[in-house]
Amino acid sequence: MVEKRYGDVAVETLDGHVLVAEIQRAPNNFFDVDLIDSLSQLYEAVDADPDLRTIVLCSEGRHFCAGANLTARASSSDQAAPDGRSPLYTRATRMIAAKTPVVAAVQGAAVGGGLGLACSADFRVGCSETRMTANFAQLGFHHGFGLTVLLPPLVGQQRALELLLTGKRIDGEEAHRIGLLDRFVALEDVRTEAIAFAREIASSAPLAVASIRETMRGDLADRYRAATDRENDEQARLRQTDDYREGVKAYGERRPGDFKAR
């Protein structure tokens, strides 16, 4: 059964077989294990509801998701899975394995893991004010949230490598031009357009949509799991370096990092 709320995610069902999932952690909508757990539970509940055919993933406030909440206190949901995997990526893999198409309404910033969250959706709607960046290398550590397998299909291998290695920030116009955004509208129309897009998908025969999506995604969930295992190991290793400490300090001081390769 789909409830009205999953943690910090509010839920609204609309006509046209559409469910709107709004992250309510304004203004930055940082994520942590609990938020991704809430989304994974919601996605699985939608999969089990025959009257729901698409999800619109959106956020209240100025930004879609400005990245991970690095100051969050540990909770019971942070405990490692029985197989030793990252609790965050265990939940995120459940999201990727879910069967219902997702359209993300991306206003403002989608930064780091927030970009990964946007890329986990099937489609993205944005605007001039959209800002997207995989800024991990500028912080001195490895990218995460499965961008290894989520980003290249959208923008191509070379463009993905460029975004990951440089950590450059791109605006909505460029994101649309290179394929990160599927539809580009005015800021005030982002959510409306995402809902219209979701209704368009939901108007197709649901069994056909499910079958086509399964064919097109193939073994994505398995590849996502393998990629996030690698990403998590590398993130843990690089967090122990002087370069990572310098990257975080430089980011807080709004200056370029002075990296020493150690």
C-alpha positions in Angstrom: 0.0 0.0 0.0 1.3 3.5 -0.9 1.2 5.7 2.2 1.0 9.5 2.2 4.5 9.9 3.6 7.7 8.0 3.7 10.1 9.8 6.1 10.9 13.1 4.5 9.2 12.2 1.3 5.6 13.4 0.9 3.3 11.5 -1.5 0.4 12.7 -3.7 -1.5 10.6 -6.2 -2.8 12.4 -9.3 -5.2 11.4 -12.0 -3.6 9.7 -15.0 -2.0 7.0 -12.8 0.8 9.3 -11.6 2.4 9.5 -8.2 4.3 12.6 -7.1 7.1 12.0 -4.5 8.4 15.3 -3.1 11.6 15.4 -1.0 11.0 17.8 1.8 14.3 18.9 3.1 14.4 22.4 1.8 16.3 24.4 0.8 19.1 22.1 -0.2 17.4 18.7 0.1 20.6 16.9 1.1 20.2 13.1 1.1 21.4 10.5 3.6 20.7 6.8 4.1 17.3 7.4 5.6 16.1 9.5 2.7 17.3 6.9 0.1 15.7 4.2 2.3 12.4 6.1 2.2 12.6 6.4 -1.6 13.4 2.7 -2.1 10.4 1.7 0.1 8.1 4.1 -1.8 9.3 2.9 -5.2 8.6 -0.7 -4.2 5.1 0.2 -2.9 4.3 1.9 -6.2 5.5 -1.2 -8.0 2.9 -3.2 -6.1 0.0 -0.8 -6.8 -1.7 -1.7 -10.1 -3.3 1.8 -10.4 0.0 3.6 -10.4 2.2 3.7 -13.6 4.7 6.5 -13.2 6.5 8.5 -10.5 7.5 12.1 -10.5 10.4 12.7 -8.3 10.7 16.3 -7.1 11.9 18.5 -4.2 10.5 21.4 -2.3 12.5 24.6 -2.2 15.2 26.0 -4.4 17.3 22.9 -5.2 16.6 19.4 -6.4 19.4 17.9 -4.3 22.7 19.6 -3.3 24.4 16.3 -2.5 24.9 14.1 0.6 24.4 15.3 4.1 27.9 14.9 5.4 27.0 16.1 8.9 24.2 13.6 9.5 24.4 11.5 12.7 24.5 7.8 12.3 21.2 5.9 12.7 20.2 2.3 12.7 19.7 2.4 8.9 23.5 3.2 8.6 24.4 -0.4 9.7 26.1 -2.4 7.0 24.0 -5.0 5.2 24.5 -8.7 6.0 26.7 -9.0 2.9 28.9 -6.1 4.1 27.7 -3.7 1.4 27.3 0.1 2.0 23.9 0.8 3.6 23.4 3.8 1.3 24.1 1.9 -1.9 22.1 -1.2 -0.8 19.1 1.1 -0.6 20.0 2.9 -3.9 20.3 -0.4 -5.7 16.7 -1.2 -4.6 15.6 2.1 -6.3 17.4 1.1 -9.5 15.8 -2.4 -9.4 12.3 -0.9 -9.1 10.0 -1.3 -12.1 8.0 1.9 -12.3 9.3 4.7 -14.7 10.5 7.8 -12.9 10.6 11.4 -14.2 12.7 13.8 -12.1 11.8 17.5 -11.9 15.3 19.1 -11.5 15.2 22.7 -10.4 18.3 24.4 -9.0 21.3 22.3 -7.9 21.9 18.6 -8.6 25.3 18.2 -7.0 27.5 15.1 -6.5 25.3 12.4 -5.3 22.3 14.6 -6.0 23.3 14.4 -9.7 23.4 10.6 -9.2 19.9 10.8 -7.8 18.7 12.8 -10.8 20.4 10.3 -13.1 18.7 7.4 -11.4 15.4 8.5 -12.9 14.4 7.5 -16.4 14.0 11.1 -17.5 14.8 14.6 -16.3 13.0 17.9 -16.8 15.0 21.1 -16.0 15.3 24.8 -16.7 17.9 27.6 -17.0 18.3 27.7 -13.2 19.2 24.0 -13.1 22.9 23.4 -12.1 24.5 20.0 -12.4 27.9 18.9 -11.3 29.8 15.8 -10.4 32.2 17.7 -8.2 33.9 14.7 -6.5 37.3 15.1 -8.0 37.4 18.7 -6.9 36.8 17.4 -3.4 39.7 14.9 -3.7 37.7 11.6 -3.9 35.9 9.2 -6.1 32.5 9.7 -7.6 29.5 7.8 -6.2 25.8 7.0 -6.4 26.4 4.8 -9.4 27.4 7.5 -11.8 29.8 5.0 -13.3 26.9 3.3 -15.0 24.2 6.0 -14.9 26.0 8.9 -16.5 27.6 7.5 -19.7 24.3 6.3 -21.3 23.0 9.8 -21.0 25.9 11.9 -22.3 28.4 9.4 -23.8 31.5 7.9 -22.3 33.8 10.8 -23.2 31.5 13.5 -21.9 30.9 11.6 -18.7 34.7 11.2 -18.2 35.1 14.9 -18.7 32.4 15.8 -16.2 33.8 13.4 -13.6 37.5 14.4 -14.0 37.0 18.1 -14.1 34.1 18.4 -11.7 32.8 21.2 -13.9 29.4 22.7 -13.3 27.0 23.0 -16.2 23.8 25.0 -16.5 20.4 23.8 -17.7 21.0 24.9 -21.3 24.2 22.8 -21.6 22.7 19.9 -19.6 19.8 19.8 -22.2 22.2 20.1 -25.1 24.3 17.1 -24.0 21.4 14.9 -23.0 21.4 15.3 -19.2 18.0 16.9 -19.4 15.3 15.5 -21.6 12.9 18.5 -21.5 13.8 22.1 -20.9 11.2 24.6 -19.7 10.9 27.8 -17.6 11.6 27.4 -13.9 7.9 27.7 -12.9 7.0 25.0 -15.4 9.5 22.3 -14.4 7.1 20.3 -12.1 4.1 20.8 -14.4 6.1 19.5 -17.4 7.4 16.5 -15.4 3.9 15.6 -14.5 2.7 16.0 -18.1 5.6 13.8 -19.2 4.7 11.2 -16.6 1.1 11.2 -17.7 2.2 10.8 -21.3 4.2 7.6 -20.4 1.3 6.4 -18.3 -1.1 6.7 -21.2 0.7 3.9 -23.0 -0.3 0.2 -22.3 1.3 -0.6 -18.9 2.3 -4.1 -19.7 4.1 -2.9 -22.8 5.8 -0.1 -20.9 7.0 -2.5 -18.2 8.3 -4.9 -20.9 10.1 -2.3 -22.9 11.7 -0.7 -19.9 12.9 -4.1 -18.7 14.4 -4.8 -22.1 16.1 -1.4 -22.3 17.5 -1.4 -18.8 18.8 -5.0 -19.1 21.1 -5.9 -16.2 21.4 -2.3 -15.0 20.6 -3.2 -11.4 23.5 -5.8 -11.4 25.9 -3.3 -13.0 24.8 -0.6 -10.6 25.5 -2.9 -7.6 29.0 -3.8 -8.9 29.7 -0.1 -9.7 28.7 1.2 -6.3 30.7 -1.5 -4.6 33.8 -0.2 -6.4 32.8 3.4 -5.9 32.3 2.9 -2.2 35.7 1.2 -1.7 37.5 4.0 -3.6 35.6 6.7 -1.7 36.6 5.1 1.6 40.3 4.8 0.5 40.5 8.4 -0.7 38.8 9.9 2.3 42.0 9.0 4.2 44.2 11.2 2.0 45.6 14.7 2.6 44.1 15.6 -0.8 40.6 14.8 0.4 41.0 16.9 3.5 42.4 19.8 1.4 39.5 19.4 -1.1 36.9 19.6 1.6 38.6 22.6 3.2 39.0 24.4 -0.1 35.3 23.8 -0.9 34.3 25.3 2.4 36.6 28.3 1.7 35.4 28.7 -1.9 38.8 28.4 -3.4 40.7 26.0 -5.7 42.2 23.0 -4.0 46.0 22.8 -3.6 46.4 19.1 -4.1 49.7 17.2 -3.5 48.9 13.7 -4.6 49.1 12.3 -1.1 
